[in-house]
Amino acid sequence: MKTRQCPRCDAPLVEIAILIDGDEVKMRSCTVCDSRSWHRFDRPTDLGEVLDGLTDETERRKNAAARR
């Protein structure tokens, strides 16, 4: 597996993947220049969209738990 490089400083990136609404979302972070980016379907996405997806998922889980 090829390590992705930071577009800003060319250092190796750390990549963490999570599932939101069944979609894999990845956060890529550079430990050298501290840049971060979020990606869905290997395309850059806005952090606000990621947070909205997490909020929606949390609300669905709360509602499901309340119905039990």
C-alpha positions in Angstrom: 0.0 0.0 0.0 1.4 3.3 -1.1 1.7 6.0 1.6 0.0 9.3 0.7 2.2 12.4 0.8 1.2 15.8 2.2 0.4 18.2 -0.6 1.9 21.1 1.4 5.2 19.7 2.7 5.5 16.2 1.0 5.7 14.4 4.4 3.8 11.1 4.8 0.2 11.4 5.9 -1.6 9.6 8.7 -5.0 8.4 7.5 -8.0 7.4 9.7 -11.2 6.1 8.2 -14.6 6.1 9.8 -18.1 5.1 8.5 -20.8 7.8 8.4 -24.1 6.7 7.0 -22.5 3.7 5.5 -19.9 5.8 3.6 -16.2 5.6 4.4 -14.9 9.0 5.3 -11.1 9.5 5.8 -9.3 12.2 7.7 -5.7 12.7 6.4 -3.3 14.5 8.8 0.3 15.6 8.4 2.4 15.4 11.6 5.0 17.8 10.1 3.0 20.8 9.0 -0.3 20.0 10.9 -2.5 20.2 7.8 -5.7 18.1 7.9 -8.2 17.2 5.2 -11.4 15.1 5.0 -12.3 12.9 2.0 -15.4 11.0 1.0 -15.1 8.6 -2.0 -11.5 9.8 -2.3 -12.6 13.3 -3.0 -12.0 16.3 -0.7 -15.0 17.1 1.4 -15.8 20.0 3.8 -15.4 19.3 7.5 -18.8 20.9 8.1 -20.4 18.1 5.9 -18.6 15.5 7.9 -19.8 17.0 11.2 -23.4 17.3 9.8 -23.3 13.6 9.0 -22.1 12.7 12.4 -24.8 14.8 14.0 -27.5 13.2 11.9 -26.3 9.7 12.8 -26.1 10.6 16.5 -29.7 11.9 16.4 -30.9 8.7 14.6 -29.3 6.5 17.3 -30.8 8.6 20.1 -34.3 8.3 18.5 -33.9 4.6 18.0 -32.8 4.1 21.7 -35.8 6.2 22.9 -38.2 4.0 21.0 -36.9 0.8 22.8 
